[in-house]
Amino acid sequence: MSSKLIPLSVSAALMGGTALADAPSVAVDIAPVHSLVARVMQGVGTPNLIVQPGASPHEYSLRPSEAAALQDADLVFWMGDDLTPWMADAVETLASGAAVTSLLEADGTTLLDFRESALFEAHDHGAHDDDHDDHAEDEKHDDHDHAEADGHDDHEHEEHAEADGHDHDDHDDHDHEEHADHHGHDHGEHDPHAWLSLENAGTWMNVIAAQLSAADPDNAGAYYANATAAREEFAALAEEIKATLDPVRGGSFIVFHDAYQYFESNFDFPASGAISLSDASDPSPARIAEIQGRIREEGIDCVLAEPQFNPGLIETVLEGTDASTGVIDPLGAELEVGPALYPQLLRNMAKTLADCL
């Protein structure tokens, strides 16, 4: 096969013909990552999506067809169990013969710490890339600002622990026991929503191309050509998003759950707080009160809902305020699954922010 990037029209025709016959069987966890893999495979084959659009990846029950896709997979690409802890056993048991790539563990991935508090303050920070020191020295993210948690007293931490039901590394033994009893699992040290960094996505294109090429060397040229073209497209998209956000820089916004700090860091556009933690666990009354207080006291411009979660909480925090609202979607629930989903997802996020502010 030619190493040149194949146009979408030609790619679609090939997907209905013999090109798919020799392609490896690939399973991917969420739609944005599926889009990245589909972009690298464009003109060669189509990956299978496990978590269907519109569903939260934090909790999900596999359908028989999705279990079969894992069982038949030659390769599996997923964020890792920090995002989808329920999927770890399925990957291990159903895809035991597949080459499995956790993108959160891939070399060159920039990782940010899981944030605990409801309210964020901007600070200078480095990329928390504990397992990838060489990358951390090379990447230019290190001087970006991102929101870090405000300190809270012990009483507030206990309330958070009771509400979110997940282990946090800096909690005491009693908190850990409460969390383990409640849900039987914990979140990881790092925020798993790393696909919302265009720079991470660019890094992963080569990781994906390398894994596909190892399994399918006959099409290695196509995989690497697609990855290179995608990285160029991402560079142009980054400039487009900056242009969308520049007119509203300085605007303040609250998000439904703390899923956006990679986007915030990538584009130097920090949120003021999050109603729910990064793992989307239910917020405590104390956390909601903190958010309401910030909206009223600081005149927050915008509170963003998400299609996957309860809109009633947004109505609660907006009560008695003049803040605008919008719906932001980190997963592309309403977008067509495929190579075009990922860039459109980020484009839509930027537009939602700009329109709300």
Secondary structure as UniProt FT lines:
FT   HELIX           8..15
FT   TURN            16..17
FT   HELIX           18..22
FT   STRAND          26..28
FT   HELIX           31..41
FT   TURN            42..44
FT   STRAND          48..49
FT   TURN            53..54
FT   TURN            57..58
FT   HELIX           64..72
FT   STRAND          75..78
FT   TURN            81..83
FT   TURN            85..86
FT   HELIX           87..94
FT   TURN            96..97
FT   STRAND          99..102
FT   HELIX           103..105
FT   TURN            107..108
FT   STRAND          119..124
FT   TURN            130..131
FT   HELIX           133..138
FT   HELIX           140..143
FT   STRAND          145..149
FT   HELIX           154..164
FT   TURN            169..170
FT   HELIX           173..183
FT   HELIX           194..196
FT   HELIX           198..215
FT   HELIX           217..219
FT   HELIX           220..245
FT   HELIX           246..248
FT   TURN            249..250
FT   STRAND          253..257
FT   HELIX           261..266
FT   TURN            267..268
FT   STRAND          273..276
FT   TURN            278..279
FT   HELIX           285..298
FT   STRAND          302..305
FT   TURN            307..308
FT   HELIX           312..318
FT   TURN            319..320
FT   STRAND          324..327
FT   TURN            333..334
FT   TURN            339..340
FT   HELIX           341..356
//
